[in-house]
């Protein structure tokens, strides 16, 4: 990686904000093209390192198992079966 000089603000009192940095980077020029590529590469590198670091960290540290909250089972109300009334047959036939 080459060493990049920081973008200095126009006035010494002025601070570099994200917006001003974006304005500088959005202008097409050879000098700032390297800045854009460097910044994007830094983002990629950071994400990669974070991913690799987290995977290595996972191997070293045992992950604490989260205790699952036991859901209280709702008691199902038993439906009372209706007794079927037997039809009375006339025995006196």
N, C-alpha and C positions, 0 to 999 in steps of 0.2 A: 504494500500500500504506500502510495506517495504521500508526502506531507502537504496538506493544504493550509494556506494562510487563511485566517478567519476574515469574514467580510466585515469591514469596519464601517460604522455609520458615518454619514456625511459630516455632521457636527459632533463634537466630543460629548455634548450634553444629550444627544439623541440616542435612544436605546434601540437595539434591534428587536423588532417584534416579528411575530410569525407572518403578519401581513406584508411588512416591508421586505422580509426575506423572500416571500413568495413573489413579490413584484420584481425583485432583483433576479430571481431564478427564472421567472417566466420570460424575461427578455432573451431573445436568441443571440447568443454570442459564444465564441469558442471558450472563453475563460469560464463562463458560468455553466457551460454544458458539462464540464468536468465536475463541477459542484453538484449538479443535479444527479449525475451518475453516482457520485460518491455518497450522496445522501440516501439515494435509493438502495445502494449496496449496503450502507450501514443499517438500514431498516431490515433488509433481508438477513444480514449477518446476525443482527440482534435477535430476530425471531428464531433463526436457526440455533443460535447459542442457547436461547431460552428453552427451546424444545429439547435440545440435546441435554442441557443441564437438568431439566425436569425429569428426563428419562433416566439419567444417571442417579439423580437424587432419589428416585423411586426405588432403584435397586438397592441403594445403601440403606435408606430409612424404610422401616416397615410401616406401611400405611396403616393408620388407625382405622379400624373398621367402625363405620358409623352404626350405632345401635338403631335398628329400625323400631319405630314406635309401633307397638302392637295395637292394631285397630280393634276396638271393642266390637265384638260381633253382636249385631242386633238380633235379639231373640225374635224369631218368626212366630207370630201368633198362629196357633193351630186352629184351623177352621173346624168348627164342630160339624160333624156329619149329621145331616138331617135324617131322622129315621123315617123310612118310607112307611106310610100307613097301609096296612094290608086291607085290601078290599074285602068286605064281608060278603061271603057267598051265601045265597039262600040254600040252606040244607033241607028245607021242607018242600022239596019239589018231588 
